[in-house]
Amino acid sequence: MMCWLIGLACIVSGCKKDSETPGSGLIDNDESILVGCDTFALSSILRPGEYIYTTPDSFLLGECETLFGTLHADILTQMVAPEGFRYPDGAEVDSIRLFLYYTTWHGSGNTPLSINVYEMDGEVLEYAGVYSSEDSLSRFCSKKTCLVDKPRIVVASDPTDSVYNSSTGKYVSLVTFRMTDEFRDRFFAIKDFSTQENFNKQFKGLYITTEFGGATILHVPEISMAVYYHYDYHQLYDTTTIRETDVKGFYANTEVRQINHYELINTQLDTLTVIDDDIDFIVSPGYIFTQLTIPLRHMSDSILGEIGEKRPYINQAKISVEILNYYEGTEAERPQEYWAQPSEYMLLIREDALARFFSSNELPTDTCALLQSISIDVDSLDVTHYMYDYDLSSLLTHEFRRREAGETLPDSLTMVLVPVDVTTVQSSSTTTSVTAVKHKQTISATVIRSANIQDNPMQLEVVYSGF
């Protein structure tokens, strides 16, 4: 076996197509291990993402024109019930205010947009429910009940207020809404905070949308609502009436169900292809992916033709997806046409598993969905390259075993590059485990080298062996 490992290392170091039998002088020919490598062409196309399953940790709100079309984003969110809370006896409500905190924006920071708030009056969001970005908003809100006295006109670069975040040392911009007196009285009348489920039946949540302004999308990490009230009380053995004022906060966070609803208007897939067939795009939140086609049958025929009757093993099958728009400078230095930075994580997944993987909250496996973060390589000319590197060896070996078992191998295998958000946990001092993978909910635009380009295309480099 050591002979085989040494021979394999020599071959990986640089052959286009070759086959060898390392150690053939030491073992009988019929028992020899044949090792070879080959490079196979891929094809790539842009495909619409159609929809994504939405489980946001923060929100996008607004509308903005991009190179890829016009993105519109709305917010649907429940509020956390303060379980066990009771207003003091005799308490009376003064006002209710809603607060939207935003940290950054995309598009123009100087163009006004109008934000309005409605009460959700349709289906109650289920915490464990699976909701996609294509779900009709009318399922959850009819827009009959407006909850603010008037829409707020917001200019992102000129916030109406801000609060200081001591943990980051930065100010967070804030938009404040005064809720209507009708909603104030009705919401204050809710007294059952025994469970989140009971509270959701009494108040289904908020629908927040923009109604004009097509140049700005806000990044909203936090939403809260404050109930201001007062009550009177007497101190013991004192007839003096004391008036106390207080406030109760209600929060939108991951303890309740939230949906960020996205719509891409006038998707420019055809235009993007015409712009440059040498590059492909992967854009979130979830409306443009890149689809790769792997010539499965041709690969199998070629490898079996080299190893004859021996059993095939795929030792390495590398696809390097090179990123063409990664910039280490500030956002202001980034070229306008690329709009946003690449996704930190990219999933390469079988097309036939795409919907099931996200709807069932699956984790990556090496025979279905491969997860990679951005890696860095410096070439001999001291040029830095950024890429996602995938090894499909287990997946391809699994596919070739189907042929060995008598199944008909399909002509090709279709896989899709999908931007994702990843949750990890430190399982030891040296090991980090992935605990959740979901569609990327925030804005990213990854420009990659196409598989169709003539000069240095994306391709599949395979090292195989026959036993």
Secondary structure by P-SEA (a helix, b strand, c coil): caaaaaaaaaaacccccccccccccccccccbbbbbcbbbbbbbbbbbccccccccccccbbbbbccccbbbbbbbbbbbbcccccccccccccbbbbbbbbccccccccbbbbbbbbcccccccccccccccccccccccccccccccbbbbbcccccccccccccccbbbbbbbbbccaaaaaaaaaccccccaaaaaaaccbbbbbbcccccccccccccbbbbbbccccccccccbbbbbbbbbbbbbcccbbbbbbbbbcccaaaaaaaacccbbbbbccccbbbbbbbaaaaaaaaaaaaaccccccccbbbbbbcccccccccccccccccccccccccccccccaaaaaaaaccccccccbbbbcbbbbbccccbbbbbbbbbaaaaaaaaaaaaaaccccccbbbbbbbbbbbbbbcccccbbbbcccccccbbbbbbbbbcccccccbbbbbbbccc
